Amino acid sequence: MPYSNVTFNITTGRSFKVNDFVKVAANSNNYITGRVVSYDSITGDLVVTPYESVGSGSFSSWTATLTGYNGSSGTSGSSGTT
C-alpha cells in the first residue's frame, strides 16, 4: 500500500465493517479514499488504509461515507481474455 494506516475519530454508532471502502472527507477538495481496517462503534475510532489522498491540510472535522473504489482497467470485447 502506498500509505500507512490513518486513524480518524468519527460519529459513533455507524456500521462500517472491515474491508468496506470509505471516503473520509473534510470537504470536497480534501479527502481520503481507502479500506476499513477497523471501526469501534462505541468510541468512533475508524482506522483506514488509504488508497487515494486528495488535497492537504489539518482538519478538525471529517465525514466518513461508504464508497466504491475504481480498480485498474481490464480488457473488453471479443479480443479480451476470459
All heavy atoms as a GROMACS GRO file, in nm:
protein
  601
    1MET      N    1   0.084  -0.118   0.000
    1MET     CA    2   0.000   0.000   0.000
    1MET      C    3   0.089   0.125   0.000
    1MET      O    4   0.191   0.127   0.065
    1MET     CB    5  -0.090   0.003   0.123
    1MET     CG    6  -0.191  -0.110   0.133
    1MET     SD    7  -0.305  -0.103  -0.004
    1MET     CE    8  -0.327  -0.275  -0.033
    2PRO      N    9   0.043   0.228  -0.067
    2PRO     CA   10   0.126   0.347  -0.077
    2PRO      C   11   0.128   0.431   0.050
    2PRO      O   12   0.214   0.515   0.067
    2PRO     CB   13   0.062   0.424  -0.192
    2PRO     CG   14  -0.078   0.376  -0.198
    2PRO     CD   15  -0.075   0.234  -0.150
    3TYR      N   16   0.033   0.411   0.141
    3TYR     CA   17   0.023   0.494   0.262
    3TYR      C   18   0.014   0.405   0.385
    3TYR      O   19  -0.028   0.291   0.378
    3TYR     CB   20  -0.103   0.582   0.258
    3TYR     CG   21  -0.112   0.670   0.137
    3TYR    CD1   22  -0.197   0.639   0.032
    3TYR    CD2   23  -0.038   0.787   0.128
    3TYR    CE1   24  -0.207   0.721  -0.079
    3TYR    CE2   25  -0.047   0.869   0.017
    3TYR     CZ   26  -0.132   0.836  -0.086
    3TYR     OH   27  -0.142   0.917  -0.195
    4SER      N   28   0.050   0.460   0.500
    4SER     CA   29   0.030   0.392   0.627
    4SER      C   30  -0.115   0.410   0.670
    4SER      O   31  -0.183   0.503   0.627
    4SER     CB   32   0.122   0.451   0.733
    4SER     OG   33   0.256   0.433   0.699
    5ASN      N   34  -0.161   0.322   0.759
    5ASN     CA   35  -0.297   0.334   0.812
    5ASN      C   36  -0.316   0.470   0.879
    5ASN      O   37  -0.223   0.523   0.940
    5ASN     CB   38  -0.326   0.224   0.911
    5ASN     CG   39  -0.338   0.089   0.845
    5ASN    OD1   40  -0.351   0.079   0.724
    5ASN    ND2   41  -0.335  -0.016   0.924
    6VAL      N   42  -0.437   0.523   0.868
    6VAL     CA   43  -0.472   0.651   0.927
    6VAL      C   44  -0.591   0.630   1.020
    6VAL      O   45  -0.685   0.558   0.986
    6VAL     CB   46  -0.510   0.754   0.818
    6VAL    CG1   47  -0.547   0.888   0.879
    6VAL    CG2   48  -0.397   0.770   0.718
    7THR      N   49  -0.588   0.692   1.138
    7THR     CA   50  -0.697   0.680   1.234
    7THR      C   51  -0.774   0.810   1.243
    7THR      O   52  -0.715   0.918   1.253
    7THR     CB   53  -0.643   0.643   1.374
    7THR    OG1   54  -0.570   0.521   1.365
    7THR    CG2   55  -0.756   0.627   1.474
    8PHE      N   56  -0.906   0.799   1.236
    8PHE     CA   57  -0.996   0.914   1.248
    8PHE      C   58  -1.089   0.886   1.365
    8PHE      O   59  -1.121   0.772   1.394
    8PHE     CB   60  -1.083   0.930   1.123
    8PHE     CG   61  -1.006   0.956   0.998
    8PHE    CD1   62  -0.966   0.851   0.917
    8PHE    CD2   63  -0.973   1.085   0.960
    8PHE    CE1   64  -0.895   0.874   0.800
    8PHE    CE2   65  -0.901   1.109   0.844
    8PHE     CZ   66  -0.863   1.003   0.765
    9ASN      N   67  -1.137   0.992   1.429
    9ASN     CA   68  -1.243   0.977   1.527
    9ASN      C   69  -1.367   1.039   1.464
    9ASN      O   70  -1.371   1.160   1.441
    9ASN     CB   71  -1.208   1.044   1.659
    9ASN     CG   72  -1.312   1.013   1.764
    9ASN    OD1   73  -1.407   1.088   1.780
    9ASN    ND2   74  -1.296   0.901   1.832
   10ILE      N   75  -1.466   0.954   1.435
   10ILE     CA   76  -1.586   0.998   1.364
   10ILE      C   77  -1.709   0.972   1.452
   10ILE      O   78  -1.697   0.931   1.566
   10ILE     CB   79  -1.601   0.925   1.229
   10ILE    CG1   80  -1.617   0.775   1.250
   10ILE    CG2   81  -1.481   0.953   1.139
   10ILE    CD1   82  -1.667   0.700   1.130
   11THR      N   83  -1.826   0.991   1.395
   11THR     CA   84  -1.952   0.968   1.463
   11THR      C   85  -1.960   0.824   1.513
   11THR      O   86  -1.923   0.731   1.442
   11THR     CB   87  -2.069   0.995   1.367
   11THR    OG1   88  -2.056   1.126   1.314
   11THR    CG2   89  -2.202   0.980   1.436
   12THR      N   90  -2.010   0.807   1.634
   12THR     CA   91  -2.028   0.673   1.689
   12THR      C   92  -2.155   0.608   1.633
   12THR      O   93  -2.239   0.676   1.573
   12THR     CB   94  -2.038   0.677   1.843
   12THR    OG1   95  -2.150   0.758   1.878
   12THR    CG2   96  -1.911   0.733   1.904
   13GLY      N   97  -2.165   0.476   1.650
   13GLY     CA   98  -2.286   0.404   1.612
   13GLY      C   99  -2.300   0.374   1.464
   13GLY      O  100  -2.406   0.331   1.420
   14ARG      N  101  -2.196   0.394   1.385
   14ARG     CA  102  -2.202   0.362   1.242
   14ARG      C  103  -2.185   0.212   1.223
   14ARG      O  104  -2.153   0.140   1.317
   14ARG     CB  105  -2.093   0.438   1.165
   14ARG     CG  106  -2.094   0.590   1.183
   14ARG     CD  107  -2.216   0.661   1.126
   14ARG     NE  108  -2.226   0.650   0.984
   14ARG     CZ  109  -2.173   0.733   0.894
   14ARG    NH1  110  -2.103   0.836   0.935
   14ARG    NH2  111  -2.190   0.714   0.766
   15SER      N  112  -2.202   0.164   1.102
   15SER     CA  113  -2.196   0.020   1.076
   15SER      C  114  -2.083  -0.019   0.981
   15SER      O  115  -2.098  -0.112   0.902
   15SER     CB  116  -2.330  -0.027   1.017
   15SER     OG  117  -2.433  -0.009   1.110
   16PHE      N  118  -1.971   0.051   0.988
   16PHE     CA  119  -1.859   0.017   0.900
   16PHE      C  120  -1.802  -0.119   0.938
   16PHE      O  121  -1.788  -0.151   1.057
   16PHE     CB  122  -1.749   0.123   0.908
   16PHE     CG  123  -1.791   0.257   0.855
   16PHE    CD1  124  -1.786   0.368   0.935
   16PHE    CD2  125  -1.836   0.271   0.724
   16PHE    CE1  126  -1.824   0.492   0.887
   16PHE    CE2  127  -1.875   0.394   0.675
   16PHE     CZ  128  -1.869   0.504   0.757
   17LYS      N  129  -1.769  -0.198   0.838
   17LYS     CA  130  -1.712  -0.331   0.857
   17LYS      C  131  -1.572  -0.335   0.798
   17LYS      O  132  -1.540  -0.258   0.707
   17LYS     CB  133  -1.798  -0.438   0.789
   17LYS     CG  134  -1.943  -0.438   0.830
   17LYS     CD  135  -1.958  -0.488   0.970
   17LYS     CE  136  -2.106  -0.495   1.007
   17LYS     NZ  137  -2.132  -0.462   1.142
   18VAL      N  138  -1.490  -0.427   0.845
   18VAL     CA  139  -1.357  -0.447   0.790
   18VAL      C  140  -1.368  -0.473   0.640
   18VAL      O  141  -1.455  -0.547   0.595
   18VAL     CB  142  -1.287  -0.565   0.861
   18VAL    CG1  143  -1.156  -0.601   0.793
   18VAL    CG2  144  -1.264  -0.531   1.008
   19ASN      N  145  -1.281  -0.408   0.564
   19ASN     CA  146  -1.272  -0.416   0.418
   19ASN      C  147  -1.375  -0.334   0.342
   19ASN      O  148  -1.373  -0.332   0.219
   19ASN     CB  149  -1.273  -0.560   0.366
   19ASN     CG  150  -1.147  -0.634   0.405
   19ASN    OD1  151  -1.039  -0.575   0.406
   19ASN    ND2  152  -1.159  -0.761   0.436
   20ASP      N  153  -1.466  -0.263   0.411
   20ASP     CA  154  -1.554  -0.168   0.342
   20ASP      C  155  -1.466  -0.059   0.279
   20ASP      O  156  -1.364  -0.021   0.336
   20ASP     CB  157  -1.650  -0.098   0.439
   20ASP     CG  158  -1.771  -0.181   0.475
   20ASP    OD1  159  -1.795  -0.285   0.410
   20ASP    OD2  160  -1.841  -0.141   0.570
   21PHE      N  161  -1.506  -0.008   0.164
   21PHE     CA  162  -1.440   0.109   0.106
   21PHE      C  163  -1.512   0.233   0.158
   21PHE      O  164  -1.634   0.240   0.156
   21PHE     CB  165  -1.445   0.106  -0.047
   21PHE     CG  166  -1.342   0.016  -0.107
   21PHE    CD1  167  -1.379  -0.106  -0.161
   21PHE    CD2  168  -1.209   0.052  -0.110
   21PHE    CE1  169  -1.285  -0.190  -0.216
   21PHE    CE2  170  -1.113  -0.032  -0.164
   21PHE     CZ  171  -1.152  -0.153  -0.218
   22VAL      N  172  -1.433   0.330   0.205
   22VAL     CA  173  -1.490   0.452   0.259
   22VAL      C  174  -1.420   0.574   0.200
   22VAL      O  175  -1.306   0.567   0.156
   22VAL     CB  176  -1.480   0.458   0.414
   22VAL    CG1  177  -1.568   0.355   0.479
   22VAL    CG2  178  -1.336   0.445   0.461
   23LYS      N  179  -1.492   0.683   0.203
   23LYS     CA  180  -1.436   0.813   0.169
   23LYS      C  181  -1.448   0.897   0.296
   23LYS      O  182  -1.558   0.916   0.348
   23LYS     CB  183  -1.512   0.878   0.055
   23LYS     CG  184  -1.458   1.013   0.013
   23LYS     CD  185  -1.535   1.066  -0.107
   23LYS     CE  186  -1.477   1.195  -0.159
   23LYS     NZ  187  -1.552   1.243  -0.277
   24VAL      N  188  -1.334   0.941   0.347
   24VAL     CA  189  -1.331   1.025   0.467
   24VAL      C  190  -1.291   1.164   0.420
   24VAL      O  191  -1.180   1.185   0.372
   24VAL     CB  192  -1.232   0.969   0.571
   24VAL    CG1  193  -1.241   1.049   0.700
   24VAL    CG2  194  -1.257   0.821   0.599
   25ALA      N  195  -1.385   1.258   0.434
   25ALA     CA  196  -1.366   1.390   0.373
   25ALA      C  197  -1.378   1.503   0.474
   25ALA      O  198  -1.465   1.502   0.561
   25ALA     CB  199  -1.469   1.410   0.263
   26ALA      N  200  -1.288   1.599   0.461
   26ALA     CA  201  -1.300   1.725   0.534
   26ALA      C  202  -1.391   1.818   0.454
   26ALA      O  203  -1.470   1.893   0.509
   26ALA     CB  204  -1.164   1.789   0.556
   27ASN      N  205  -1.377   1.811   0.321
   27ASN     CA  206  -1.461   1.886   0.227
   27ASN      C  207  -1.439   1.824   0.089
   27ASN      O  208  -1.367   1.725   0.076
   27ASN     CB  209  -1.426   2.036   0.229
   27ASN     CG  210  -1.279   2.061   0.206
   27ASN    OD1  211  -1.219   2.013   0.110
   27ASN    ND2  212  -1.218   2.138   0.297
   28SER      N  213  -1.500   1.881  -0.014
   28SER     CA  214  -1.493   1.820  -0.147
   28SER      C  215  -1.354   1.824  -0.209
   28SER      O  216  -1.326   1.752  -0.305
   28SER     CB  217  -1.594   1.887  -0.241
   28SER     OG  218  -1.563   2.025  -0.255
   29ASN      N  219  -1.264   1.906  -0.156
   29ASN     CA  220  -1.129   1.917  -0.210
   29ASN      C  221  -1.023   1.847  -0.126
   29ASN      O  222  -0.906   1.845  -0.163
   29ASN     CB  223  -1.090   2.064  -0.224
   29ASN     CG  224  -1.177   2.135  -0.324
   29ASN    OD1  225  -1.205   2.084  -0.431
   29ASN    ND2  226  -1.223   2.254  -0.288
   30ASN      N  227  -1.063   1.791  -0.012
   30ASN     CA  228  -0.969   1.727   0.080
   30ASN      C  229  -1.030   1.600   0.136
   30ASN      O  230  -1.120   1.606   0.221
   30ASN     CB  231  -0.933   1.822   0.195
   30ASN     CG  232  -0.864   1.947   0.145
   30ASN    OD1  233  -0.746   1.945   0.117
   30ASN    ND2  234  -0.940   2.054   0.129
   31TYR      N  235  -0.984   1.486   0.086
   31TYR     CA  236  -1.042   1.359   0.131
   31TYR      C  237  -0.945   1.244   0.110
   31TYR      O  238  -0.845   1.254   0.040
   31TYR     CB  239  -1.173   1.330   0.057
   31TYR     CG  240  -1.160   1.318  -0.092
   31TYR    CD1  241  -1.128   1.197  -0.153
   31TYR    CD2  242  -1.181   1.429  -0.174
   31TYR    CE1  243  -1.117   1.187  -0.291
   31TYR    CE2  244  -1.170   1.420  -0.311
   31TYR     CZ  245  -1.138   1.299  -0.369
   31TYR     OH  246  -1.126   1.289  -0.505
   32ILE      N  247  -0.976   1.134   0.175
   32ILE     CA  248  -0.901   1.010   0.162
   32ILE      C  249  -1.000   0.900   0.129
   32ILE      O  250  -1.106   0.890   0.192
   32ILE     CB  251  -0.826   0.977   0.293
   32ILE    CG1  252  -0.716   1.080   0.318
   32ILE    CG2  253  -0.769   0.836   0.289
   32ILE    CD1  254  -0.650   1.068   0.454
   33THR      N  255  -0.968   0.820   0.029
   33THR     CA  256  -1.047   0.702  -0.005
   33THR      C  257  -0.964   0.580   0.032
   33THR      O  258  -0.845   0.575  -0.001
   33THR     CB  259  -1.080   0.698  -0.155
   33THR    OG1  260  -1.147   0.818  -0.191
   33THR    CG2  261  -1.169   0.580  -0.188
   34GLY      N  262  -1.025   0.486   0.102
   34GLY     CA  263  -0.948   0.370   0.142
   34GLY      C  264  -1.036   0.259   0.195
   34GLY      O  265  -1.158   0.263   0.186
   35ARG      N  266  -0.970   0.159   0.252
   35ARG     CA  267  -1.036   0.039   0.302
   35ARG      C  268  -1.032   0.038   0.454
   35ARG      O  269  -0.930   0.066   0.514
   35ARG     CB  270  -0.966  -0.084   0.245
   35ARG     CG  271  -1.045  -0.211   0.261
   35ARG     CD  272  -0.974  -0.325   0.192
   35ARG     NE  273  -0.993  -0.319   0.050
   35ARG     CZ  274  -1.062  -0.409  -0.019
   35ARG    NH1  275  -1.118  -0.510   0.040
   35ARG    NH2  276  -1.073  -0.398  -0.149
   36VAL      N  277  -1.145   0.003   0.515
   36VAL     CA  278  -1.156  -0.001   0.660
   36VAL      C  279  -1.072  -0.116   0.717
   36VAL      O  280  -1.084  -0.230   0.673
   36VAL     CB  281  -1.302  -0.018   0.705
   36VAL    CG1  282  -1.312  -0.039   0.855
   36VAL    CG2  283  -1.385   0.103   0.663
   37VAL      N  284  -0.985  -0.082   0.812
   37VAL     CA  285  -0.909  -0.182   0.887
   37VAL      C  286  -0.987  -0.220   1.012
   37VAL      O  287  -1.000  -0.337   1.046
   37VAL     CB  288  -0.770  -0.127   0.925
   37VAL    CG1  289  -0.694  -0.224   1.015
   37VAL    CG2  290  -0.689  -0.094   0.801
   38SER      N  291  -1.042  -0.118   1.079
   38SER     CA  292  -1.124  -0.142   1.198
   38SER      C  293  -1.211  -0.020   1.225
   38SER      O  294  -1.179   0.091   1.183
   38SER     CB  295  -1.038  -0.174   1.320
   38SER     OG  296  -0.961  -0.063   1.356
   39TYR      N  297  -1.322  -0.045   1.295
   39TYR     CA  298  -1.409   0.064   1.339
   39TYR      C  299  -1.470   0.024   1.472
   39TYR      O  300  -1.525  -0.085   1.486
   39TYR     CB  301  -1.520   0.093   1.237
   39TYR     CG  302  -1.622   0.192   1.289
   39TYR    CD1  303  -1.586   0.324   1.315
   39TYR    CD2  304  -1.752   0.154   1.316
   39TYR    CE1  305  -1.677   0.414   1.365
   39TYR    CE2  306  -1.845   0.244   1.366
   39TYR     CZ  307  -1.806   0.374   1.391
   39TYR     OH  308  -1.895   0.464   1.442
   40ASP      N  309  -1.459   0.112   1.570
   40ASP     CA  310  -1.519   0.089   1.701
   40ASP      C  311  -1.642   0.178   1.710
   40ASP      O  312  -1.630   0.301   1.720
   40ASP     CB  313  -1.419   0.123   1.811
   40ASP     CG  314  -1.470   0.090   1.949
   40ASP    OD1  315  -1.590   0.108   1.976
   40ASP    OD2  316  -1.387   0.045   2.031
   41SER      N  317  -1.761   0.118   1.705
   41SER     CA  318  -1.885   0.196   1.701
   41SER      C  319  -1.913   0.266   1.834
   41SER      O  320  -1.995   0.357   1.839
   41SER     CB  321  -2.003   0.107   1.662
   41SER     OG  322  -2.023   0.006   1.760
   42ILE      N  323  -1.845   0.225   1.941
   42ILE     CA  324  -1.865   0.290   2.071
   42ILE      C  325  -1.779   0.415   2.084
   42ILE      O  326  -1.827   0.520   2.127
   42ILE     CB  327  -1.836   0.190   2.185
   42ILE    CG1  328  -1.938   0.077   2.180
   42ILE    CG2  329  -1.839   0.261   2.321
   42ILE    CD1  330  -1.908  -0.040   2.272
   43THR      N  331  -1.653   0.408   2.043
   43THR     CA  332  -1.563   0.524   2.054
   43THR      C  333  -1.561   0.611   1.928
   43THR      O  334  -1.520   0.726   1.933
   43THR     CB  335  -1.418   0.479   2.083
   43THR    OG1  336  -1.370   0.405   1.969
   43THR    CG2  337  -1.410   0.395   2.208
   44GLY      N  338  -1.598   0.553   1.814
   44GLY     CA  339  -1.594   0.626   1.687
   44GLY      C  340  -1.459   0.619   1.619
   44GLY      O  341  -1.436   0.686   1.518
   45ASP      N  342  -1.365   0.539   1.671
   45ASP     CA  343  -1.232   0.527   1.610
   45ASP      C  344  -1.240   0.444   1.482
   45ASP      O  345  -1.280   0.328   1.485
   45ASP     CB  346  -1.132   0.464   1.707
   45ASP     CG  347  -1.096   0.558   1.821
   45ASP    OD1  348  -1.117   0.680   1.807
   45ASP    OD2  349  -1.049   0.508   1.925
   46LEU      N  350  -1.200   0.505   1.372
   46LEU     CA  351  -1.202   0.442   1.240
   46LEU      C  352  -1.058   0.438   1.188
   46LEU      O  353  -0.993   0.542   1.176
   46LEU     CB  354  -1.289   0.523   1.144
   46LEU     CG  355  -1.289   0.482   0.997
   46LEU    CD1  356  -1.354   0.345   0.979
   46LEU    CD2  357  -1.360   0.586   0.912
   47VAL      N  358  -1.009   0.317   1.157
   47VAL     CA  359  -0.875   0.301   1.102
   47VAL      C  360  -0.890   0.262   0.956
   47VAL      O  361  -0.962   0.168   0.923
   47VAL     CB  362  -0.794   0.195   1.179
   47VAL    CG1  363  -0.654   0.182   1.118
   47VAL    CG2  364  -0.786   0.230   1.327
   48VAL      N  365  -0.822   0.336   0.867
   48VAL     CA  366  -0.836   0.319   0.723
   48VAL      C  367  -0.698   0.302   0.660
   48VAL      O  368  -0.604   0.372   0.698
   48VAL     CB  369  -0.905   0.443   0.661
   48VAL    CG1  370  -0.909   0.435   0.509
   48VAL    CG2  371  -1.044   0.461   0.717
   49THR      N  372  -0.688   0.209   0.564
   49THR     CA  373  -0.570   0.201   0.479
   49THR      C  374  -0.600   0.285   0.356
   49THR      O  375  -0.685   0.246   0.274
   49THR     CB  376  -0.538   0.056   0.437
   49THR    OG1  377  -0.514  -0.021   0.553
   49THR    CG2  378  -0.418   0.052   0.345
   50PRO      N  379  -0.538   0.401   0.340
   50PRO     CA  380  -0.569   0.488   0.226
   50PRO      C  381  -0.521   0.431   0.094
   50PRO      O  382  -0.413   0.373   0.085
   50PRO     CB  383  -0.492   0.616   0.258
   50PRO     CG  384  -0.456   0.608   0.401
   50PRO     CD  385  -0.443   0.463   0.431
   51TYR      N  386  -0.602   0.445  -0.010
   51TYR     CA  387  -0.565   0.410  -0.146
   51TYR      C  388  -0.546   0.537  -0.229
   51TYR      O  389  -0.478   0.536  -0.330
   51TYR     CB  390  -0.671   0.322  -0.211
   51TYR     CG  391  -0.676   0.181  -0.158
   51TYR    CD1  392  -0.767   0.092  -0.209
   51TYR    CD2  393  -0.589   0.136  -0.061
   51TYR    CE1  394  -0.772  -0.039  -0.162
   51TYR    CE2  395  -0.593   0.007  -0.014
   51TYR     CZ  396  -0.686  -0.080  -0.064
   51TYR     OH  397  -0.690  -0.209  -0.018
   52GLU      N  398  -0.611   0.644  -0.186
   52GLU     CA  399  -0.605   0.771  -0.259
   52GLU      C  400  -0.616   0.885  -0.159
   52GLU      O  401  -0.698   0.880  -0.068
   52GLU     CB  402  -0.721   0.778  -0.359
   52GLU     CG  403  -0.733   0.909  -0.432
   52GLU     CD  404  -0.856   0.914  -0.521
   52GLU    OE1  405  -0.963   0.863  -0.482
   52GLU    OE2  406  -0.844   0.971  -0.630
   53SER      N  407  -0.534   0.986  -0.176
   53SER     CA  408  -0.539   1.103  -0.092
   53SER      C  409  -0.545   1.226  -0.182
   53SER      O  410  -0.462   1.242  -0.271
   53SER     CB  411  -0.414   1.109  -0.003
   53SER     OG  412  -0.411   1.227   0.072
   54VAL      N  413  -0.644   1.311  -0.159
   54VAL     CA  414  -0.661   1.432  -0.240
   54VAL      C  415  -0.660   1.553  -0.148
   54VAL      O  416  -0.730   1.556  -0.047
   54VAL     CB  417  -0.794   1.426  -0.319
   54VAL    CG1  418  -0.818   1.556  -0.395
   54VAL    CG2  419  -0.795   1.307  -0.414
   55GLY      N  420  -0.579   1.652  -0.181
   55GLY     CA  421  -0.570   1.774  -0.102
   55GLY      C  422  -0.468   1.760   0.009
   55GLY      O  423  -0.392   1.664   0.016
   56SER      N  424  -0.468   1.857   0.100
   56SER     CA  425  -0.375   1.856   0.213
   56SER      C  426  -0.426   1.951   0.320
   56SER      O  427  -0.515   2.032   0.296
   56SER     CB  428  -0.235   1.896   0.168
   56SER     OG  429  -0.235   2.029   0.123
   57GLY      N  430  -0.367   1.940   0.437
   57GLY     CA  431  -0.402   2.029   0.546
   57GLY      C  432  -0.444   1.953   0.670
   57GLY      O  433  -0.453   1.831   0.668
   58SER      N  434  -0.467   2.027   0.777
   58SER     CA  435  -0.515   1.970   0.903
   58SER      C  436  -0.659   2.014   0.923
   58SER      O  437  -0.690   2.133   0.910
   58SER     CB  438  -0.430   2.019   1.020
   58SER     OG  439  -0.298   1.973   1.005
   59PHE      N  440  -0.744   1.918   0.957
   59PHE     CA  441  -0.887   1.948   0.972
   59PHE      C  442  -0.938   1.885   1.100
   59PHE      O  443  -0.895   1.777   1.140
   59PHE     CB  444  -0.965   1.893   0.852
   59PHE     CG  445  -0.916   1.947   0.721
   59PHE    CD1  446  -0.822   1.878   0.645
   59PHE    CD2  447  -0.961   2.070   0.674
   59PHE    CE1  448  -0.775   1.927   0.526
   59PHE    CE2  449  -0.913   2.121   0.554
   59PHE     CZ  450  -0.821   2.050   0.480
   60SER      N  451  -1.031   1.952   1.166
   60SER     CA  452  -1.085   1.901   1.292
   60SER      C  453  -1.214   1.823   1.273
   60SER      O  454  -1.258   1.755   1.364
   60SER     CB  455  -1.110   2.017   1.388
   60SER     OG  456  -1.203   2.108   1.333
   61SER      N  457  -1.273   1.829   1.156
   61SER     CA  458  -1.399   1.761   1.132
   61SER      C  459  -1.393   1.680   1.003
   61SER      O  460  -1.354   1.732   0.899
   61SER     CB  461  -1.512   1.865   1.122
   61SER     OG  462  -1.635   1.802   1.099
   62TRP      N  463  -1.430   1.552   1.013
   62TRP     CA  464  -1.428   1.461   0.898
   62TRP      C  465  -1.562   1.390   0.887
   62TRP      O  466  -1.626   1.360   0.987
   62TRP     CB  467  -1.319   1.356   0.917
   62TRP     CG  468  -1.182   1.410   0.920
   62TRP    CD1  469  -1.113   1.454   1.030
   62TRP    CD2  470  -1.094   1.429   0.808
   62TRP    NE1  471  -0.988   1.498   0.992
   62TRP    CE2  472  -0.974   1.483   0.857
   62TRP    CE3  473  -1.105   1.403   0.672
   62TRP    CZ2  474  -0.866   1.513   0.776
   62TRP    CZ3  475  -0.999   1.433   0.590
   62TRP    CH2  476  -0.881   1.487   0.641
   63THR      N  477  -1.604   1.364   0.764
   63THR     CA  478  -1.725   1.288   0.739
   63THR      C  479  -1.687   1.160   0.666
   63THR      O  480  -1.617   1.165   0.565
   63THR     CB  481  -1.824   1.369   0.651
   63THR    OG1  482  -1.855   1.490   0.719
   63THR    CG2  483  -1.950   1.291   0.625
   64ALA      N  484  -1.732   1.045   0.717
   64ALA     CA  485  -1.700   0.917   0.655
   64ALA      C  486  -1.825   0.857   0.592
   64ALA      O  487  -1.931   0.853   0.655
   64ALA     CB  488  -1.644   0.821   0.759
   65THR      N  489  -1.813   0.816   0.465
   65THR     CA  490  -1.924   0.753   0.394
   65THR      C  491  -1.874   0.630   0.318
   65THR      O  492  -1.757   0.625   0.279
   65THR     CB  493  -1.988   0.850   0.293
   65THR    OG1  494  -1.887   0.898   0.203
   65THR    CG2  495  -2.052   0.968   0.363
   66LEU      N  496  -1.963   0.535   0.297
   66LEU     CA  497  -1.928   0.420   0.214
   66LEU      C  498  -1.912   0.467   0.070
   66LEU      O  499  -1.980   0.558   0.025
   66LEU     CB  500  -2.038   0.314   0.219
   66LEU     CG  501  -2.049   0.236   0.348
   66LEU    CD1  502  -2.172   0.145   0.343
   66LEU    CD2  503  -1.924   0.154   0.374
   67THR      N  504  -1.822   0.403  -0.001
   67THR     CA  505  -1.798   0.438  -0.140
   67THR      C  506  -1.747   0.316  -0.214
   67THR      O  507  -1.721   0.212  -0.155
   67THR     CB  508  -1.696   0.554  -0.151
   67THR    OG1  509  -1.693   0.601  -0.285
   67THR    CG2  510  -1.558   0.513  -0.109
   68GLY      N  511  -1.732   0.327  -0.341
   68GLY     CA  512  -1.666   0.224  -0.421
   68GLY      C  513  -1.526   0.271  -0.453
   68GLY      O  514  -1.490   0.386  -0.430
   69TYR      N  515  -1.446   0.183  -0.505
   69TYR     CA  516  -1.311   0.220  -0.544
   69TYR      C  517  -1.287   0.164  -0.682
   69TYR      O  518  -1.310   0.046  -0.707
   69TYR     CB  519  -1.208   0.167  -0.446
   69TYR     CG  520  -1.068   0.214  -0.477
   69TYR    CD1  521  -1.029   0.344  -0.449
   69TYR    CD2  522  -0.976   0.130  -0.537
   69TYR    CE1  523  -0.903   0.390  -0.479
   69TYR    CE2  524  -0.848   0.173  -0.567
   69TYR     CZ  525  -0.812   0.303  -0.538
   69TYR     OH  526  -0.688   0.347  -0.569
   70ASN      N  527  -1.242   0.248  -0.774
   70ASN     CA  528  -1.217   0.204  -0.910
   70ASN      C  529  -1.089   0.123  -0.916
   70ASN      O  530  -0.983   0.169  -0.874
   70ASN     CB  531  -1.204   0.325  -1.004
   70ASN     CG  532  -1.332   0.400  -1.017
   70ASN    OD1  533  -1.440   0.343  -1.006
   70ASN    ND2  534  -1.324   0.529  -1.038
   71GLY      N  535  -1.099   0.003  -0.970
   71GLY     CA  536  -0.982  -0.080  -0.988
   71GLY      C  537  -0.913  -0.044  -1.119
   71GLY      O  538  -0.949   0.052  -1.187
   72SER      N  539  -0.816  -0.124  -1.157
   72SER     CA  540  -0.746  -0.098  -1.283
   72SER      C  541  -0.834  -0.140  -1.400
   72SER      O  542  -0.922  -0.225  -1.388
   72SER     CB  543  -0.614  -0.176  -1.286
   72SER     OG  544  -0.638  -0.313  -1.269
   73SER      N  545  -0.808  -0.083  -1.515
   73SER     CA  546  -0.886  -0.114  -1.634
   73SER      C  547  -0.857  -0.256  -1.679
   73SER      O  548  -0.742  -0.302  -1.678
   73SER     CB  549  -0.852  -0.017  -1.748
   73SER     OG  550  -0.890   0.113  -1.711
   74GLY      N  551  -0.961  -0.324  -1.720
   74GLY     CA  552  -0.946  -0.460  -1.772
   74GLY      C  553  -0.964  -0.461  -1.922
   74GLY      O  554  -0.988  -0.358  -1.986
   75THR      N  555  -0.949  -0.578  -1.980
   75THR     CA  556  -0.971  -0.591  -2.125
   75THR      C  557  -1.118  -0.609  -2.151
   75THR      O  558  -1.195  -0.647  -2.064
   75THR     CB  559  -0.892  -0.712  -2.179
   75THR    OG1  560  -0.939  -0.829  -2.111
   75THR    CG2  561  -0.744  -0.696  -2.158
   76SER      N  562  -1.160  -0.579  -2.271
   76SER     CA  563  -1.301  -0.594  -2.306
   76SER      C  564  -1.314  -0.629  -2.454
   76SER      O  565  -1.217  -0.620  -2.530
   76SER     CB  566  -1.377  -0.464  -2.276
   76SER     OG  567  -1.326  -0.360  -2.355
   77GLY      N  568  -1.431  -0.668  -2.491
   77GLY     CA  569  -1.457  -0.700  -2.631
   77GLY      C  570  -1.419  -0.844  -2.665
   77GLY      O  571  -1.376  -0.922  -2.580
   78SER      N  572  -1.432  -0.876  -2.792
   78SER     CA  573  -1.410  -1.013  -2.835
   78SER      C  574  -1.262  -1.054  -2.830
   78SER      O  575  -1.229  -1.173  -2.832
   78SER     CB  576  -1.462  -1.031  -2.978
   78SER     OG  577  -1.394  -0.943  -3.065
   79SER      N  578  -1.172  -0.957  -2.819
   79SER     CA  579  -1.030  -0.993  -2.814
   79SER      C  580  -0.977  -1.001  -2.671
   79SER      O  581  -0.860  -1.031  -2.650
   79SER     CB  582  -0.946  -0.889  -2.892
   79SER     OG  583  -0.961  -0.762  -2.829
   80GLY      N  584  -1.062  -0.974  -2.572
   80GLY     CA  585  -1.018  -0.977  -2.433
   80GLY      C  586  -1.001  -1.118  -2.381
   80GLY      O  587  -1.044  -1.216  -2.444
   81THR      N  588  -0.936  -1.131  -2.268
   81THR     CA  589  -0.918  -1.262  -2.206
   81THR      C  590  -1.038  -1.298  -2.121
   81THR      O  591  -1.114  -1.210  -2.081
   81THR     CB  592  -0.791  -1.262  -2.118
   81THR    OG1  593  -0.806  -1.162  -2.020
   81THR    CG2  594  -0.667  -1.236  -2.200
   82THR      N  595  -1.055  -1.424  -2.094
   82THR     CA  596  -1.170  -1.466  -2.014
   82THR      C  597  -1.136  -1.467  -1.867
   82THR      O  598  -1.022  -1.470  -1.830
   82THR     CB  599  -1.214  -1.609  -2.054
   82THR    OG1  600  -1.104  -1.697  -2.036
   82THR    CG2  601  -1.264  -1.611  -2.195
   0.00000   0.00000   0.00000
